[in-house]
Amino acid sequence: MNQEEASGKIKDHCKTIALEMMDLNPAITCLDDKETQEALFEASYELTKQLEVIKKRVIKLERSNGPGADASTEL
């Protein structure tokens, strides 16, 4: 697997996980414990936020190594 394939795979998996995380919210609202709901919503938010960090880092790497990027370090 090359870097382009790996980047695509990582972004696809992050998207899948994020969509699954969105499905948690309706189930969480059905729980009868406010404290548990708050903890789960907070944890769900943090997980989703970290998925975005992963995707942004991969996109940044793609842009730095993509077409038109200057990979030379010589002056």
N, C-alpha and C positions, 0 to 999 in steps of 0.2 A: 504494500500500500504506500503510495507516495503522499507528500504533504497535502496536495490538493484534495485527494480522496479522504484523507484523515480529517481535514478541516470540514468537508461536507458532511462526513459521518458524525462528527461532534456536534455541528449545528443542527442536524436532523434529530439526533437523540435529545438535545436540549429542548428543541421545539416539542417533541413528543412528551417529554417529562413535564414541561410547562402546561401543556394541554391537559394532562392527567391531573396536575395540581389544581387546575381550575375546576375540575369535577369534584374536588374535595369540598369546596365551599358550601354547596347545597346540603351535603351530608352533615357537615359540621353544624350548620344552623339547626338541624333536627335533634341535636344532642340536648339533653335537658339540664345541662350544667354550665352556667355562665362562665365560671372560672376555667373549665376545660375548653370551652369554645374559644375564649380569648387566647389561651395558650396555643391552641391549634392554629388559629388564624395568624398569630404572630410567627409561629414556626413555619407555616406555609408561605407566608410573605418572605421570610428570610431565605428559604430554599429557592423560591422564585427569583429573588434578587441575586443570589449566587449563580443561578443558571444564566442570568443576563451578563454577569461578570465573565463567565466562561465564553459566551458567544462574542462579547465585545473584544476579548483578548484574541480570539481566533480571527475575527474580522480585521483587527489591527495588524496581526501577523500577515494575513493575506494581502493587505494593502501595502505593507512594507516589502513584501516579496513578489508582488504582482507585476504585471506589465507596466513599464514606465518607471518602476522603482530603480533607484540608483543603488546597486548592491556593492559598488566599488568603495574601498576604504582608502584608496590612494588619492593624494592631492596632486 
